[in-house]
């Protein structure tokens, strides 16, 4: 699991605080908590799941008050049980209260993605298939959401439109055919960039293979079709399955022999993970 690029994350945290505090700040905390009040609070899971976003939580706290003292009890990628603590924070009570909601919003979302990813990863255990996310992410939060997928044991598909070629049905239609699109892409990007082509018919596999894609995505196919597609491709390209993957179908899809299963719901539909910050 690669590290989270905090230089990209800090602007997101600052934008979240700007949204939450507005021009007046936390008027509830500032009017009810005496200046200088000290407190200790525990960030606890309220359900079983997978940890993701601890560096984000630390950054949220330090952005408000660099003097807050934090003791970590878990790191990203750890499983966690309901009632267990991720961290304990001590220091100025006002600062902790100001940071609370922004921190919980980020962590609940990221732990939710990691927890869902871990469930899918466990469901295909023992097969060759890797669980992958897609570009179906919350605008502006992709760096965090794809990181959370990795915390849950999944893998990242391309990060954006710029780092890999994925030729889809509309590209093929606009370009004039599968072969034409693959040849044009290879000519444009060179041998260092991976090229994937999406197919929704088994009869298109021979044409695609003739133009040597690195990956063939078999889209919205039944498990028996996927197995036939894997046999046809026969190791000449990696095989990705995509489309309408659920917890009920993912194991059967994996058993068809595909190398990767891409799942949009990992990022666009993961339930929020239930966390709470409790003061002593």
Backbone torsions as a table, in degrees:
resi	resn	phi	psi	omega
1	UNK	NA	117.0	-178.7
2	UNK	-73.5	158.5	-176.7
3	UNK	-71.5	156.1	177.7
4	UNK	-79.7	126.0	-179.7
5	UNK	-75.9	94.4	-172.9
6	UNK	-65.1	-24.9	177.7
7	UNK	-61.5	-27.9	177.0
8	UNK	-87.2	-21.2	-175.4
9	UNK	-85.4	-37.8	-175.9
10	UNK	-56.9	-41.7	176.5
11	UNK	-61.0	-32.2	177.6
12	UNK	-66.8	-41.7	178.4
13	UNK	-64.8	-43.4	-179.4
14	UNK	-65.2	-37.2	176.9
15	UNK	-65.9	-36.9	178.9
16	UNK	-65.6	-40.8	177.0
17	UNK	-67.6	-38.8	178.1
18	UNK	-60.9	-39.6	178.4
19	UNK	-66.7	-40.5	-173.9
20	UNK	-79.7	-37.1	-173.8
21	UNK	-92.1	-23.3	-179.0
22	UNK	55.8	-147.1	-179.3
23	UNK	-90.8	-18.5	-173.0
24	UNK	-100.7	-14.4	-178.0
25	UNK	80.7	-168.9	-178.0
26	UNK	-82.1	90.8	-174.4
27	UNK	-69.8	-26.2	177.7
28	UNK	-68.9	-52.5	-178.4
29	UNK	-62.6	-45.9	-175.5
30	UNK	-67.2	-25.2	-178.9
31	UNK	-92.1	-15.8	-176.3
32	UNK	-111.9	-25.9	-175.2
33	UNK	-103.0	119.9	179.5
34	UNK	-60.6	142.7	178.1
35	UNK	-57.9	136.6	178.8
36	UNK	87.7	-3.0	178.6
37	UNK	-61.9	131.2	179.8
38	UNK	-103.0	148.3	-178.0
39	UNK	-153.7	161.4	172.0
40	UNK	-127.4	134.9	-178.9
41	UNK	-135.0	152.0	-177.4
42	UNK	-119.7	126.5	175.6
43	UNK	-89.4	111.7	-172.3
44	UNK	-120.8	146.9	170.6
45	UNK	-77.4	141.6	176.5
46	UNK	-109.7	7.3	174.3
47	UNK	-154.7	167.9	177.0
48	UNK	-76.9	144.6	178.1
49	UNK	179.2	-153.4	-175.8
50	UNK	-126.2	138.2	-176.5
51	UNK	-84.5	134.9	171.9
52	UNK	-152.9	133.5	174.0
53	UNK	104.7	14.6	178.5
54	UNK	-58.1	-43.1	176.4
55	UNK	-60.7	-30.0	177.7
56	UNK	-69.5	-42.2	177.4
57	UNK	-59.5	-44.9	178.4
58	UNK	-61.0	-43.0	-179.5
59	UNK	-66.1	-36.6	177.6
60	UNK	-62.0	-43.6	179.9
61	UNK	-67.3	-45.0	-176.6
62	UNK	-71.0	-27.7	177.9
63	UNK	-64.3	-32.8	178.1
64	UNK	-82.3	-43.7	-173.2
65	UNK	-155.3	107.7	-177.7
66	UNK	-70.5	-11.2	179.8
67	UNK	-88.9	-5.1	176.7
68	UNK	-63.1	140.5	179.9
69	UNK	-103.5	128.7	-174.3
70	UNK	-124.4	133.1	172.8
71	UNK	-115.5	121.1	-179.1
72	UNK	-86.7	139.7	176.2
73	UNK	-116.9	-6.0	179.9
74	UNK	-153.3	157.8	176.1
75	UNK	-126.3	164.2	-178.4
76	UNK	-59.5	137.4	-177.6
77	UNK	93.5	-6.2	177.1
78	UNK	-80.1	140.6	166.5
79	UNK	-73.7	151.1	-179.6
80	UNK	-140.8	146.3	-179.4
81	UNK	-104.1	155.1	176.2
82	UNK	-56.6	131.8	-179.8
83	UNK	95.8	-15.8	179.4
84	UNK	-80.9	151.0	-178.2
85	UNK	-93.8	140.5	170.7
86	UNK	-87.3	-39.0	180.0
87	UNK	-160.3	161.6	172.5
88	UNK	-122.3	133.2	-179.6
89	UNK	-122.6	136.7	179.5
90	UNK	-131.0	148.4	177.4
91	UNK	143.3	-150.1	-176.0
92	UNK	-61.3	122.6	-176.3
93	UNK	-62.9	-38.2	178.6
94	UNK	-59.8	-44.3	-178.8
95	UNK	-62.6	-43.2	-179.6
96	UNK	-62.4	-43.1	-178.9
97	UNK	-67.5	-36.8	177.8
98	UNK	-65.2	-38.4	-176.9
99	UNK	-78.5	-20.6	-166.9
100	UNK	-53.0	-57.9	-171.0
101	UNK	-69.0	-41.8	178.1
102	UNK	-61.2	-44.1	178.4
103	UNK	-60.8	-46.5	-179.0
104	UNK	-66.4	-36.0	178.4
105	UNK	-61.5	-48.0	178.4
106	UNK	-63.1	-49.8	-173.6
107	UNK	-68.0	-39.4	178.7
108	UNK	-60.9	-40.8	179.6
109	UNK	-67.9	-46.2	-175.6
110	UNK	-70.9	-42.5	176.5
111	UNK	-64.2	-33.6	176.8
112	UNK	-63.5	-43.4	177.6
113	UNK	-63.9	-46.0	-179.8
114	UNK	-62.7	-39.3	-179.1
115	UNK	-66.7	-43.4	177.9
116	UNK	-66.0	-42.2	178.4
117	UNK	-60.5	-42.7	179.7
118	UNK	-61.3	-36.7	179.2
119	UNK	-65.8	-42.9	177.3
120	UNK	-66.4	-40.1	179.4
121	UNK	-62.8	-41.7	177.9
122	UNK	-64.5	-35.8	-177.6
123	UNK	-65.5	-26.5	-179.0
124	UNK	-105.5	11.1	-178.8
125	UNK	-56.3	135.3	-179.0
126	UNK	94.2	-9.3	173.6
127	UNK	-101.6	176.2	179.8
128	UNK	-86.2	-8.8	-170.3
129	UNK	-73.7	136.1	170.1
130	UNK	-99.6	141.2	175.7
131	UNK	-88.3	126.6	-175.9
132	UNK	-124.2	149.1	172.4
133	UNK	-88.7	-179.3	-178.6
134	UNK	-130.1	-167.3	174.4
135	UNK	-88.6	9.2	178.6
136	UNK	-83.5	73.2	-174.6
137	UNK	-119.3	165.1	175.4
138	UNK	-68.9	126.5	-179.1
139	UNK	-52.6	127.4	179.0
140	UNK	91.6	-17.4	-174.8
141	UNK	-109.1	11.7	-173.9
142	UNK	-58.2	-42.4	-178.1
143	UNK	-59.2	-38.1	179.4
144	UNK	-74.7	-43.9	-175.4
145	UNK	-68.3	-40.0	177.9
146	UNK	-69.3	-33.0	173.9
147	UNK	-63.2	-42.4	179.7
148	UNK	-63.0	-35.6	175.3
149	UNK	-59.9	-43.1	178.8
150	UNK	-65.0	-36.9	177.3
151	UNK	-61.5	-30.9	-179.9
152	UNK	-86.1	4.9	177.9
153	UNK	93.8	4.1	178.1
154	UNK	-89.5	-178.4	-180.0
155	UNK	-123.5	156.0	178.1
156	UNK	-92.0	135.9	166.3
157	UNK	-76.8	-166.6	178.0
158	UNK	-56.7	147.3	-177.3
159	UNK	-79.6	-34.8	180.0
160	UNK	-157.0	-168.0	-179.6
161	UNK	-73.0	-7.6	-168.9
162	UNK	-100.8	-13.2	-169.5
163	UNK	-111.8	-1.8	174.8
164	UNK	-162.7	156.5	177.7
165	UNK	-96.6	127.2	172.5
166	UNK	-128.5	104.6	-177.0
167	UNK	-87.2	114.9	-178.2
168	UNK	-106.6	-178.6	-173.3
169	UNK	-58.7	-38.2	-179.5
170	UNK	-70.3	-33.8	174.2
171	UNK	-62.9	-44.1	-178.9
172	UNK	-63.0	-43.2	-179.9
173	UNK	-64.2	-43.3	-177.7
174	UNK	-71.1	-31.0	-176.5
175	UNK	-85.3	-24.3	177.9
176	UNK	108.4	2.9	177.1
177	UNK	153.3	165.6	-177.8
178	UNK	-64.9	-49.9	-178.3
179	UNK	-62.3	-43.6	179.5
180	UNK	-60.8	-42.8	-179.0
181	UNK	-66.5	-42.9	-179.6
182	UNK	-66.0	-43.0	179.7
183	UNK	-65.3	-41.0	-179.9
184	UNK	-64.9	-40.5	179.9
185	UNK	-64.6	-45.8	-178.8
186	UNK	-64.2	-39.7	178.3
187	UNK	-63.0	-35.6	-174.9
188	UNK	-79.4	-40.8	-170.1
189	UNK	-102.5	-16.8	178.7
190	UNK	81.8	-178.8	-169.9
191	UNK	-80.1	-10.7	-176.3
192	UNK	-86.1	-10.3	-177.5
193	UNK	-106.8	131.6	178.4
194	UNK	-71.3	143.4	178.9
195	UNK	-124.6	127.4	177.7
196	UNK	-121.1	145.6	176.1
197	UNK	-126.4	137.6	179.4
198	UNK	-95.2	128.9	178.4
199	UNK	-125.1	141.4	175.4
200	UNK	-117.7	9.6	176.2
201	UNK	-137.3	133.5	179.5
202	UNK	-62.1	-31.9	-177.0
203	UNK	-68.4	-10.7	177.6
204	UNK	-87.8	-7.4	-176.5
205	UNK	-62.1	-46.2	-179.1
206	UNK	-57.8	-42.0	179.1
207	UNK	-63.8	-42.1	179.0
208	UNK	-62.4	-46.4	-178.6
209	UNK	-61.0	-33.1	-179.8
210	UNK	-63.2	-19.5	-178.7
211	UNK	-111.3	13.7	165.5
212	UNK	55.9	58.0	171.3
213	UNK	-71.0	156.7	175.2
214	UNK	-78.3	-33.6	-177.3
215	UNK	-138.5	140.2	171.9
216	UNK	-116.8	122.3	175.4
217	UNK	-94.1	124.3	175.2
218	UNK	-98.7	110.9	-168.0
219	UNK	-100.5	129.6	173.9
220	UNK	53.7	47.5	177.4
221	UNK	-108.9	150.4	175.7
222	UNK	-71.8	157.8	-178.2
223	UNK	-54.6	-38.8	179.8
224	UNK	-67.4	-34.1	175.5
225	UNK	-68.3	-40.0	178.4
226	UNK	-60.6	-43.9	179.6
227	UNK	-61.7	-40.3	177.5
228	UNK	-66.0	-39.2	177.9
229	UNK	-64.0	-42.6	177.2
230	UNK	-59.8	-41.2	179.7
231	UNK	-65.3	-41.6	179.1
232	UNK	-64.3	-44.1	-177.7
233	UNK	-68.2	-38.9	168.9
234	UNK	51.5	45.0	174.9
235	UNK	81.8	0.2	-178.1
236	UNK	-80.8	-8.9	173.5
237	UNK	-158.0	156.3	170.9
238	UNK	-69.2	150.6	-177.1
239	UNK	-118.5	125.6	177.8
240	UNK	-115.2	136.0	173.2
241	UNK	-104.5	140.9	-178.7
242	UNK	-149.9	155.2	173.5
243	UNK	105.9	114.5	173.5
244	UNK	55.5	40.2	177.8
245	UNK	-82.0	131.9	178.3
246	UNK	-129.3	171.7	177.8
247	UNK	-63.4	-27.4	-179.4
248	UNK	-77.2	-26.3	-174.8
249	UNK	-106.6	-14.9	-168.4
250	UNK	-63.8	-36.1	-179.8
251	UNK	-64.9	-44.2	-179.9
252	UNK	-64.8	-38.6	177.2
253	UNK	-63.0	-43.9	179.9
254	UNK	-62.9	-38.8	-177.9
255	UNK	-69.8	-11.0	174.6
256	UNK	-72.0	-11.9	174.9
257	UNK	100.5	11.6	-179.6
258	UNK	-71.1	157.8	180.0
259	UNK	-85.8	-32.6	-175.8
260	UNK	-141.0	148.2	172.6
261	UNK	-127.2	116.5	-179.4
262	UNK	-96.3	135.5	-171.7
263	UNK	-134.3	110.6	-179.6
264	UNK	-67.2	-32.4	-174.8
265	UNK	-67.5	-15.4	176.4
266	UNK	-55.1	-37.5	-177.2
267	UNK	-107.8	-35.0	-175.2
268	UNK	-88.9	-12.3	-176.1
269	UNK	-138.4	16.3	179.4
270	UNK	-66.1	133.5	176.2
271	UNK	-66.1	147.6	175.5
272	UNK	-66.7	136.8	178.9
273	UNK	-84.6	134.8	-173.9
274	UNK	-82.9	113.9	178.2
275	UNK	-128.7	156.5	175.5
276	UNK	-144.3	149.0	175.5
277	UNK	-108.3	113.9	-174.0
278	UNK	-113.2	123.2	176.3
279	UNK	-76.7	145.4	171.9
280	UNK	-63.0	NA	NA
